[in-house]
Amino acid sequence: MKTLPTFVIASNNSNKTNELIECFNFLGLHAQSYQDFIAPLEFPNEATTTYLDNARGKALFIAKYLPEEWVIADDSGMELQALPDELGVTTARQLKPCQNMNELNDKILALVANKSRIVKMVSQLVLITSNKVEFIARGEFKGTIATRECGTNGTSFDLILVPQGMQQTLAQLPDREKLPLLHRTKAIKNLISQLGD
């Protein structure tokens, strides 16, 4: 595959940005925050309709300020089989009142108590290249919600997400096993496959 430029991440969420950088690095690619180029900006309000609309909006917004860069944005969410009308595109907004990661996970554990624990994590990526070509990619993690937080290799949902067919949470797996399973890694791989040789 040809050498690709740096992917500039359009997000003010440091946890998301750091995970995307880690996923890109795992695949031998380089990414960094848009804030390494310009001062932090306030993004327009997100919609509540689709991951794609939100990701495209963020990518186009930063691309206006960094027209020479390859700007990429992620919109992601958790989809619970037990609560099909909750979370999803509005996951971050619904969980925003949680004060910390442990409280966030406690809320998820409570939501699925005595219900189906099947979960899907979705990552929708939109890339705007320097010549204004748009690429769209998607990745999914499928698994279950654990009964309690487990593991030390990760934070937030990594502590409660159990990959399909496995018994351990993502946070109990070493990076070489964990990172390929992440919805964001899968979305990046899908994107790279579209960029061609």
C-alpha positions as a Markdown table, in Angstrom:
| # | Residue | x | y | z |
|---|---|---|---|---|
| 1 | Met | 0.0 | 0.0 | 0.0 |
| 2 | Lys | 1.2 | 3.5 | -0.8 |
| 3 | Thr | 2.4 | 5.8 | 2.0 |
| 4 | Leu | -0.6 | 7.7 | 3.4 |
| 5 | Pro | -0.5 | 11.2 | 4.9 |
| 6 | Thr | -1.3 | 11.9 | 8.6 |
| 7 | Phe | -5.0 | 11.6 | 9.4 |
| 8 | Val | -6.2 | 14.6 | 11.4 |
| 9 | Ile | -8.9 | 13.7 | 13.9 |
| 10 | Ala | -11.8 | 16.1 | 14.1 |
| 11 | Ser | -12.9 | 15.7 | 17.8 |
| 12 | Asn | -12.7 | 17.5 | 21.1 |
| 13 | Asn | -13.1 | 14.2 | 22.9 |
| 14 | Ser | -9.6 | 13.3 | 24.2 |
| 15 | Asn | -10.5 | 9.7 | 25.0 |
| 16 | Lys | -11.9 | 9.1 | 21.5 |
| 17 | Thr | -8.9 | 10.9 | 19.9 |
| 18 | Asn | -6.4 | 8.8 | 21.9 |
| 19 | Glu | -8.1 | 5.6 | 21.0 |
| 20 | Leu | -8.2 | 6.5 | 17.3 |
| 21 | Ile | -4.5 | 7.4 | 17.3 |
| 22 | Glu | -3.8 | 4.0 | 19.0 |
| 23 | Cys | -5.9 | 2.1 | 16.4 |
| 24 | Phe | -4.2 | 3.9 | 13.5 |
| 25 | Asn | -0.7 | 3.2 | 15.0 |
| 26 | Phe | -1.6 | -0.4 | 15.4 |
| 27 | Leu | -2.3 | -0.6 | 11.7 |
| 28 | Gly | 1.0 | 1.2 | 10.9 |
| 29 | Leu | -0.6 | 4.6 | 10.2 |
| 30 | His | -0.2 | 8.0 | 11.8 |
| 31 | Ala | -3.0 | 10.2 | 13.2 |
| 32 | Gln | -3.1 | 13.2 | 15.5 |
| 33 | Ser | -5.6 | 15.7 | 16.9 |
| 34 | Tyr | -6.7 | 18.7 | 14.9 |
| 35 | Gln | -5.7 | 20.7 | 18.0 |
| 36 | Asp | -2.1 | 20.0 | 17.1 |
| 37 | Phe | -2.6 | 22.3 | 14.2 |
| 38 | Ile | -5.1 | 25.0 | 15.4 |
| 39 | Ala | -6.7 | 26.1 | 18.7 |
| 40 | Pro | -9.7 | 24.1 | 19.9 |
| 41 | Leu | -12.9 | 25.0 | 18.2 |
| 42 | Glu | -16.5 | 24.6 | 19.2 |
| 43 | Phe | -18.2 | 22.1 | 16.9 |
| 44 | Pro | -21.8 | 22.6 | 15.6 |
| 45 | Asn | -24.5 | 20.7 | 17.5 |
| 46 | Glu | -24.8 | 17.1 | 16.4 |
| 47 | Ala | -28.0 | 15.6 | 14.9 |
| 48 | Thr | -29.8 | 12.7 | 16.4 |
| 49 | Thr | -30.5 | 10.8 | 13.2 |
| 50 | Thr | -27.5 | 8.9 | 11.9 |
| 51 | Tyr | -23.9 | 8.3 | 12.8 |
| 52 | Leu | -23.0 | 9.2 | 9.2 |
| 53 | Asp | -24.6 | 12.7 | 9.4 |
| 54 | Asn | -22.7 | 13.4 | 12.6 |
| 55 | Ala | -19.3 | 12.1 | 11.4 |
| 56 | Arg | -19.6 | 14.0 | 8.1 |
| 57 | Gly | -20.6 | 17.2 | 9.9 |
| 58 | Lys | -17.5 | 17.1 | 12.1 |
| 59 | Ala | -15.1 | 16.2 | 9.3 |
| 60 | Leu | -16.4 | 19.0 | 7.0 |
| 61 | Phe | -16.2 | 21.5 | 9.8 |
| 62 | Ile | -12.5 | 20.9 | 10.6 |
| 63 | Ala | -11.7 | 20.5 | 6.9 |
| 64 | Lys | -12.7 | 24.1 | 6.4 |
| 65 | Tyr | -10.0 | 25.2 | 8.7 |
| 66 | Leu | -7.4 | 22.7 | 7.6 |
| 67 | Pro | -7.9 | 22.4 | 3.8 |
| 68 | Glu | -4.5 | 20.9 | 3.1 |
| 69 | Glu | -4.9 | 18.0 | 5.6 |
| 70 | Trp | -6.7 | 14.7 | 5.5 |
| 71 | Val | -9.4 | 15.2 | 8.1 |
| 72 | Ile | -11.2 | 12.3 | 9.6 |
| 73 | Ala | -14.2 | 12.2 | 12.1 |
| 74 | Asp | -15.8 | 9.4 | 14.0 |
| 75 | Asp | -19.3 | 9.1 | 15.3 |
| 76 | Ser | -19.9 | 6.1 | 17.5 |
| 77 | Gly | -22.4 | 4.6 | 19.8 |
| 78 | Met | -23.5 | 1.6 | 21.9 |
| 79 | Glu | -26.5 | -0.4 | 20.8 |
| 80 | Leu | -28.1 | -2.7 | 23.4 |
| 81 | Gln | -30.5 | -5.5 | 22.3 |
| 82 | Ala | -32.4 | -5.0 | 25.6 |
| 83 | Leu | -33.0 | -1.3 | 24.9 |
| 84 | Pro | -33.3 | -0.8 | 21.2 |
| 85 | Asp | -34.7 | 2.7 | 21.6 |
| 86 | Glu | -31.9 | 3.9 | 23.9 |
| 87 | Leu | -28.3 | 5.0 | 23.3 |
| 88 | Gly | -27.2 | 4.4 | 19.7 |
| 89 | Val | -26.5 | 7.7 | 17.9 |
| 90 | Thr | -27.2 | 9.7 | 21.1 |
| 91 | Thr | -25.0 | 7.5 | 23.4 |
| 92 | Ala | -22.6 | 10.2 | 24.4 |
| 93 | Arg | -25.4 | 12.7 | 25.1 |
| 94 | Gln | -27.4 | 10.2 | 27.2 |
| 95 | Leu | -24.5 | 9.2 | 29.3 |
| 96 | Lys | -23.0 | 12.7 | 29.7 |
| 97 | Pro | -24.4 | 13.2 | 33.2 |
| 98 | Cys | -22.2 | 10.4 | 34.5 |
| 99 | Gln | -19.3 | 11.9 | 36.4 |
| 100 | Asn | -16.6 | 9.3 | 35.7 |
| 101 | Met | -16.0 | 6.1 | 33.8 |
| 102 | Asn | -17.0 | 3.9 | 36.7 |
| 103 | Glu | -20.3 | 5.6 | 37.1 |
| 104 | Leu | -20.8 | 5.3 | 33.3 |
| 105 | Asn | -20.2 | 1.6 | 33.4 |
| 106 | Asp | -22.4 | 1.2 | 36.5 |
| 107 | Lys | -25.2 | 2.8 | 34.5 |
| 108 | Ile | -24.8 | 0.4 | 31.6 |
| 109 | Leu | -24.7 | -2.6 | 34.0 |
| 110 | Ala | -27.9 | -1.4 | 35.6 |
| 111 | Leu | -29.6 | -1.0 | 32.2 |
| 112 | Val | -29.0 | -4.6 | 31.2 |
| 113 | Ala | -29.6 | -6.2 | 34.7 |
| 114 | Asn | -31.9 | -9.2 | 34.2 |
| 115 | Lys | -32.2 | -8.4 | 30.5 |
| 116 | Ser | -30.3 | -9.4 | 27.3 |
| 117 | Arg | -26.7 | -8.5 | 27.6 |
| 118 | Ile | -26.0 | -8.5 | 23.8 |
| 119 | Val | -24.3 | -5.4 | 22.7 |
| 120 | Lys | -23.0 | -3.8 | 19.5 |
| 121 | Met | -20.5 | -0.9 | 19.3 |
| 122 | Val | -20.6 | 1.1 | 16.1 |
| 123 | Ser | -18.0 | 3.4 | 14.6 |
| 124 | Gln | -18.8 | 5.5 | 11.5 |
| 125 | Leu | -15.9 | 7.3 | 9.9 |
| 126 | Val | -15.9 | 10.0 | 7.3 |
| 127 | Leu | -12.6 | 11.1 | 5.7 |
| 128 | Ile | -12.2 | 14.3 | 3.7 |
| 129 | Thr | -9.0 | 14.3 | 1.8 |
| 130 | Ser | -7.0 | 17.4 | 0.8 |
| 131 | Asn | -8.5 | 17.3 | -2.7 |
| 132 | Lys | -12.0 | 17.1 | -1.1 |
| 133 | Val | -12.8 | 13.5 | -1.9 |
| 134 | Glu | -15.0 | 11.9 | 0.8 |
| 135 | Phe | -14.6 | 8.3 | 2.0 |
| 136 | Ile | -17.1 | 6.6 | 4.3 |
| 137 | Ala | -16.3 | 3.5 | 6.5 |
| 138 | Arg | -17.9 | 1.6 | 9.3 |
| 139 | Gly | -16.8 | -0.9 | 11.9 |
| 140 | Glu | -18.7 | -2.9 | 14.5 |
| 141 | Phe | -17.8 | -4.7 | 17.7 |
| 142 | Lys | -20.3 | -7.5 | 18.7 |
| 143 | Gly | -20.4 | -9.1 | 22.1 |
| 144 | Thr | -22.0 | -9.0 | 25.5 |
| 145 | Ile | -22.0 | -6.8 | 28.6 |
| 146 | Ala | -20.1 | -8.4 | 31.5 |
| 147 | Thr | -21.7 | -8.7 | 34.9 |
| 148 | Arg | -19.0 | -6.4 | 36.4 |
| 149 | Glu | -15.9 | -4.4 | 35.5 |
| 150 | Cys | -12.9 | -6.6 | 34.8 |
| 151 | Gly | -9.4 | -6.0 | 33.5 |
| 152 | Thr | -6.7 | -3.3 | 33.6 |
| 153 | Asn | -5.7 | -2.9 | 29.9 |
| 154 | Gly | -8.2 | -0.2 | 29.1 |
| 155 | Thr | -10.8 | 2.2 | 30.4 |
| 156 | Ser | -14.5 | 2.9 | 30.2 |
| 157 | Phe | -16.4 | 0.4 | 28.1 |
| 158 | Asp | -13.3 | -1.9 | 27.7 |
| 159 | Leu | -13.9 | -3.0 | 31.3 |
| 160 | Ile | -17.4 | -4.3 | 30.5 |
| 161 | Leu | -17.4 | -5.4 | 26.9 |
| 162 | Val | -16.9 | -9.1 | 26.2 |
| 163 | Pro | -16.2 | -9.9 | 22.5 |
| 164 | Gln | -18.5 | -12.4 | 20.9 |
| 165 | Gly | -17.4 | -16.0 | 21.6 |
| 166 | Met | -15.0 | -15.0 | 24.4 |
| 167 | Gln | -15.2 | -14.9 | 28.2 |
| 168 | Gln | -12.8 | -12.0 | 29.0 |
| 169 | Thr | -13.5 | -8.3 | 28.7 |
| 170 | Leu | -11.5 | -6.2 | 26.3 |
| 171 | Ala | -9.6 | -4.8 | 29.2 |
| 172 | Gln | -8.4 | -8.4 | 30.1 |
| 173 | Leu | -6.8 | -8.9 | 26.7 |
| 174 | Pro | -3.3 | -7.7 | 25.6 |
| 175 | Asp | -3.3 | -5.1 | 22.9 |
| 176 | Arg | -2.4 | -7.5 | 20.1 |
| 177 | Glu | -5.7 | -9.3 | 20.8 |
| 178 | Lys | -7.8 | -6.4 | 21.9 |
| 179 | Leu | -7.1 | -3.7 | 19.3 |
| 180 | Pro | -8.2 | -5.8 | 16.2 |
| 181 | Leu | -11.5 | -6.4 | 17.9 |
| 182 | Leu | -12.4 | -2.7 | 18.4 |
| 183 | His | -15.1 | -1.1 | 16.3 |
| 184 | Arg | -12.8 | 1.8 | 15.5 |
| 185 | Thr | -9.9 | -0.5 | 14.3 |
| 186 | Lys | -12.4 | -2.3 | 12.1 |
| 187 | Ala | -13.7 | 1.0 | 10.7 |
| 188 | Ile | -10.1 | 2.2 | 9.9 |
| 189 | Lys | -9.3 | -1.1 | 8.2 |
| 190 | Asn | -12.5 | -0.7 | 6.1 |
| 191 | Leu | -11.4 | 2.8 | 5.2 |
| 192 | Ile | -7.9 | 1.8 | 4.3 |
| 193 | Ser | -9.2 | -1.0 | 2.0 |
| 194 | Gln | -11.1 | 1.7 | 0.1 |
| 195 | Leu | -8.0 | 3.9 | -0.4 |
| 196 | Gly | -6.4 | 1.2 | -2.5 |
| 197 | Asp | -2.8 | 0.4 | -3.3 |
